[in-house]
Amino acid sequence: MSIVPKTVNPDLQKERKNATFNSEDFALWYHGGEEKLKFKRFLESYVYDDLDEGITRFQDLSHEDIFADATKNSIILAKKLRKLQTELNPGGTEIWPTLYGSPELWGAVPSGNPFSVHFSMMVGCIREQGTDEQFEKFGKRAQNFEITGAYAQTELGHGTFLRGLETRADFDRQNDEFVLNTPTISAYKWWPGGLGHSANYCVVVANLYIDNDPKGVAMFVVQVRDEQTHMPLPGVDIGDIGKKLGFAGVNNGFLGLKNVRIPRTNMLMRHSQVHRDGTFVKSPASALAYFSMVYVRCMIVRNNSIALAMAATIATRYSAVRRQSPINPNEPEPQIMDHLTQQMKLFPEIAISLAFKLASTKLWQIYDQTAEGIKRGEFSRMPELHAMACSLKALCSSYSASGVERLRLACGGHGYLASSNLPNLYSAATAACTYEGENTVLLLQVGRFLMKSYRFALTGKPLVPTIAYLQDAIKEKSVGQWTGSWNNIIKALQIAAANKIRITYENLSARLKAGQTEAEAANNSGIEYTQAAELHGNCFVAATFLEEVTGPAARGRNPALNQVLENLLELFLVSTAMRHMNELLRVINLSDADLRSLQNRLEDVLKAIRPNAVAICDGFDFHDRNLKSTLGSYDGNAYERIFAEAKASPLNKQPVPDVFYTHLKPFMKSKM
């Protein structure tokens, strides 16, 4: 019999009753309307309702058993989605495989889906980089799960620096084949998700050589395991890289190739080609080779904003049911959320998660517009998309990693439990700081984009929309009078970003004049590059947040919901201004009274959000199966769930573990 009550914790019920708005209104807005919210809930019910009620913590399993469990669960999920697709729209793809990796279904494979990269990278890469014929040959089979795949780019010795990849693909004219080799240990492919034991094909990123003449990076479809036996093919050294901080079930792998031959037509040739006679046709835009990575970076922004919102939901609900430390002596212990310092740990993370969720939506719009342009042979928006995807990926992953950790600490010792799910969310969030481009490297790339944009602005050339503020800022140079309004804060951030870009550009120019090479000058300006990139990204996020909350969309929302969103916007803008105050003070005069006012606004908005914090998190509408947390379930029965989880631990299956008899007791009874 379960010790977990069937009722909702009274403190949590009180929070919901006293909210000033309807959390259902928030959920409708957050998820894009009634139809989308209804389908999301239907999908969750369809997938989760018949699952075993017990929570199996994958942390209790061995590395081998975690992989087996993840594979089993991912196939169960695949079967359900495939069946639902057949029932609702036979022949379509909007459910299967499109929703296979959606955040709403993360709880179906809590240790991580070993086939997520198969769809998010491999299938998409073949579609975008391959010809229509190649997608028909390889992509359709992968999309139908007839073959399983991975995307093998990163090497043991090389990550973000793609030109430095050591894996070679040499064209053999006589046999019309490519010969692939990883000539050193550092050339081994390392980290690709699902590569270890899940994939039988992969897209291998290698440097292309014709007559030993390097032609740059290209992509090749390589079969690595037999389709029937799953045994590695000749010349293929493949396996799992071992335990990691997170993504325990993803089966990240290594791959070594020794004289592995593939047909010439296995090179993905939508943009660049190698003809039968060895003629090489260069891509019209070299950046097209990296467009699949841009897609995944956009996805990371969305996913990490959601992971942060999940952690905030867990910590906020727990903070409503945990009572400790009287504020006034001799009074009962209050909910810890009544402490202002606890509010400061919780509420800014709610606002940040929301800000980046909105920024993600805007980023996807730019991605779709750019993708449509590419189909027409227009590549002008690619640098802008690349820069913004790099910036937001770096910022969102960094903020979510630090935010989840802050929220874990807000839960005290219980946040350290695996059953809280906060450690798992942290490991997933922090992993995103590295994969698909290490964050510092990405910010440096954004810095280069900003330097080029500044040169354009100086010469009067038009700038792309996301950096257009630079032109106006060059003319104005200062914000003018500080009013502290939302528009004023955003303008101040833009002027500060422009000023930082200007200073960085001037320092870069000075280094060049002093005789440094462009590469040396850029390296020595790297810190400023990253600082300018961070400011630039925050300008985009802040402006997007403001537009959503105060723009035309506000007229269609409930006034009570608008007030909640305005409070979250206020918290985000005030916090962002205070975080970048050192840069703001370079472009605007703020008095001591102005700074005190910001501190007062911060404290006031925390108190304004306090009555609605639980209802806001309810509005995220996370299914308990996705939160998978003893601390953050909808019913708030945290202590009972923690205790039930401990009682169910494998270590407690018998009152005395075997090791007591084999080691501990003999030692205790032995004579010294």
C-alpha positions, 0 to 999 in steps of 0.5 A, spaced: 500 500 500 502 506 498 504 511 503 503 517 498 496 520 500 491 521 494 490 528 496 493 535 494 498 538 500 494 543 503 499 548 502 500 547 495 492 547 494 492 554 498 497 557 493 493 555 487 486 558 490 490 564 492 493 566 485 490 572 482 489 569 475 487 562 472 493 558 470 489 555 465 490 561 461 497 561 462 497 554 459 493 556 453 498 562 452 504 558 453 503 552 449 500 556 443 492 556 443 487 551 445 488 546 439 495 545 441 494 545 448 489 540 447 493 535 443 499 536 448 495 533 453 492 528 449 499 525 447 501 525 454 495 521 456 496 516 450 503 515 452 503 515 459 497 513 462 498 505 461 505 506 463 507 502 470 505 507 476 512 505 479 518 510 478 524 506 476 530 510 477 535 509 472 541 511 476 539 504 480 541 500 474 548 498 471 551 502 465 549 496 461 542 495 464 541 503 463 542 502 455 538 496 455 532 500 459 533 506 454 533 502 448 526 498 450 523 504 452 525 508 446 522 502 442 515 502 446 515 510 445 516 509 437 511 504 437 506 508 440 507 514 436 507 510 429 500 507 431 497 514 433 500 516 426 496 511 423 490 512 427 490 519 426 493 521 419 496 515 415 502 516 411 503 523 415 509 525 419 507 530 424 506 525 429 511 519 427 517 521 427 516 528 428 514 528 435 519 522 437 524 527 441 519 532 443 519 535 450 512 533 452 515 525 451 522 526 455 519 522 461 518 516 456 525 515 456 528 519 462 535 516 461 535 519 454 533 516 448 539 513 444 535 514 437 534 522 438 540 524 434 538 519 429 532 523 427 534 530 430 541 530 426 542 524 421 535 524 417 535 532 417 542 532 415 541 527 409 535 531 407 538 538 407 545 536 405 543 530 400 540 530 393 533 528 393 535 521 390 540 520 396 534 522 401 530 517 397 535 512 398 538 513 405 533 518 408 527 515 407 529 508 410 532 512 416 526 516 417 522 509 417 526 506 422 529 501 417 536 503 419 538 506 425 543 512 425 548 517 428 551 523 426 559 522 427 563 529 427 566 530 433 573 527 434 577 525 440 582 530 438 577 535 435 571 538 436 568 545 434 574 546 429 571 542 424 577 544 419 582 541 423 578 534 423 583 528 421 578 523 418 580 523 411 575 521 405 580 520 399 577 519 392 579 513 388 578 514 381 579 507 378 573 504 383 569 510 383 569 510 391 571 514 397 576 511 402 575 513 409 580 513 414 581 515 421 589 515 421 590 516 429 587 515 435 585 523 436 582 522 429 577 517 432 570 519 432 568 520 439 561 522 442 556 521 437 549 520 440 547 513 439 553 511 435 556 506 440 551 500 439 544 503 437 546 505 430 548 501 423 549 507 419 552 514 420 553 520 417 561 521 417 564 528 417 571 528 414 576 532 410 575 530 402 581 529 398 582 528 391 589 526 389 591 528 396 589 535 395 584 537 400 577 540 398 574 541 405 569 538 409 564 533 406 559 528 409 558 521 407 553 516 409 557 510 411 554 503 413 558 501 420 554 495 422 551 489 418 543 490 417 541 483 420 547 481 425 548 488 427 556 486 427 561 491 426 563 491 418 570 490 416 575 496 418 570 499 423 572 499 430 566 501 434 563 501 441 560 505 447 565 511 450 562 509 457 559 513 463 558 520 463 555 526 467 548 525 464 544 522 458 546 515 461 542 512 456 544 515 449 549 510 448 555 515 445 560 512 441 567 512 438 568 510 431 575 508 427 575 507 420 581 503 416 580 503 409 573 503 409 570 504 402 564 507 400 561 508 393 562 516 391 554 517 391 554 516 398 557 523 399 552 528 400 552 532 394 546 537 394 551 543 395 558 540 393 559 534 388 565 530 386 563 527 379 565 521 376 572 524 373 574 527 380 572 534 378 570 537 384 564 542 384 564 547 390 558 549 394 555 556 393 556 557 400 561 554 405 556 555 411 551 550 408 555 544 410 554 547 417 546 548 416 544 542 420 548 544 426 544 551 426 538 547 426 540 543 432 542 549 436 535 552 435 532 546 438 537 547 444 535 554 445 528 551 446 529 545 450 534 548 455 529 553 456 524 548 458 529 544 462 530 550 466 522 551 467 521 544 469 527 545 474 523 552 476 517 548 477 520 542 482 523 548 486 517 552 486 512 547 488 517 544 494 518 551 496 511 552 497 510 545 502 517 546 505 517 550 512 523 552 515 526 558 519 521 563 522 521 570 520 519 573 526 521 569 533 516 565 536 512 564 530 510 558 526 515 556 521 513 559 514 513 556 507 520 557 505 518 561 499 516 567 504 523 568 505 525 574 500 532 570 499 528 564 496 524 568 492 530 571 489 533 563 487 526 561 484 523 567 480 528 570 476 529 563 473 522 562 471 522 569 468 529 567 464 526 560 462 520 564 459 524 569 456 528 564 452 522 560 450 520 566 447 526 568 444 526 560 441 520 562 437 523 568 434 529 564 432 525 559 429 522 564 425 528 566 422 530 559 421 524 558 417 525 564 413 532 563 412 531 555 409 526 558 404 531 563 402 536 557 401 531 553 397 531 559 392 538 560 392 538 566 397 544 565 402 544 573 405 540 571 411 545 565 413 550 569 417 545 573 421 541 566 423 548 563 424 550 569 429 543 569 433 543 561 433 550 561 436 549 567 441 542 564 444 545 557 444 551 559 448 546 564 453 541 559 454 545 553 455 549 557 460 543 560 464 539 554 464 545 550 467 547 555 472 539 556 473 538 549 475 544 548 479 541 554 483 534 551 483 537 545 486 541 549 492 534 552 493 531 545 495 537 544 500 539 537 501 533 534 498 535 537 492 541 532 492 537 526 491 536 523 484 529 522 486 528 530 485 530 529 478 534 536 479 541 532 478 539 529 472 536 536 469 542 539 471 547 534 467 542 535 461 543 542 461 550 543 462 551 538 457 548 543 452 554 548 454 559 543 450 555 539 444 553 542 438 559 548 439 562 549 445 559 556 448 566 560 448 567 558 441 560 560 439 561 567 442 567 568 439 564 566 432 558 571 434 564 576 436 567 576 429 560 577 426 559 583 430 566 586 428 564 585 421 557 588 422 561 594 425 565 595 419 559 595 415 555 600 420 561 605 419 561 605 412 553 606 411 552 599 409 545 596 411 545 591 417 541 585 418 535 586 422 537 583 429 543 588 429 540 594 426 540 597 433 548 598 432 547 604 426 542 608 431 547 607 437 553 609 433 549 616 431 547 617 438 553 614 443 549 615 449 542 613 452 540 620 454 536 621 460 535 614 464 527 613 466 528 606 468 522 604 463 522 598 459 523 601 453 529 605 456 532 599 459 532 595 452 535 602 449 540 602 454 542 595 453 543 596 446 547 602 447 551 598 451 552 593 447 554 598 441 559 601 445 562 594 447 562 592 440 565 599 438 571 598 444 572 591 442 573 594 434 577 599 436 582 595 440 582 590 435 584 595 430 590 597 435 592 590 435 592 590 428 596 597 427 601 594 432 603 589 427 599 583 430 596 578 425 588 578 424 588 571 427 593 574 433 589 580 434 582 576 434 585 571 439 587 577 444 581 580 443 577 574 445 574 576 452 571 582 449 568 578 443 565 574 448 562 580 452 560 583 446 556 577 444 553 576 450 550 583 450 548 582 443 544 576 445 541 579 451 538 585 447 535 580 442 532 576 448 529 582 452 526 586 446 523 579 444 520 579 451 517 586 451 514 585 444 510 579 446 508 582 453 506 589 450 505 588 443 499 587 439 498 580 442 497 583 449 490 585 446 487 578 446 489 576 453 486 576 459 488 582 463 490 578 469 494 574 465 497 580 462 499 583 469 503 576 471 507 576 464 508 584 465 511 582 472 515 577 469 518 581 464 519 587 469 523 582 473 527 579 467 529 586 465 531 589 472 535 583 473 538 583 466 540 591 467 543 589 474 547 584 471 550 588 466 550 595 470 558 595 469 557 596 461 550 600 462 554 605 467 559 607 461 553 609 456 549 613 461 549 616 468 545 613 473 545 616 480 545 613 487 537 614 487 537 610 480 540 604 483 537 604 489 530 604 485 532 598 481 534 594 488 527 596 490 523 594 484 527 588 484 524 586 491 517 589 489 516 585 483 519 578 487 513 580 492 508 581 486 510 574 483 510 571 490 502 569 490 502 567 483 509 563 483 505 556 483 500 557 479 505 560 473 509 553 474 502 550 473 501 554 467 507 550 464 503 544 464 508 539 465 506 532 466 508 528 472 511 523 468 516 529 465 518 532 471 519 525 474 520 528 481 519 526 488 519 534 490 515 537 484 509 532 483 503 536 482 500 533 489 506 536 493 506 530 497 514 531 497 516 528 504 511 521 503 514 521 496 521 521 498 520 516 503 517 511 498 522 512 494 528 510 499 524 504 501 524 502 494 531 502 493 534 496 491 539 497 497 533 496 501 531 489 498 534 485 504 535 488 511 542 486 511 546 486 505 551 480 503 557 484 504 556 485 511 557 477 511 563 477 506 567 483 509 564 487 514 563 482 520 569 478 519 573 484 519 569 487 525 570 480 529 578 479 527 583 480 532 588 486 531 
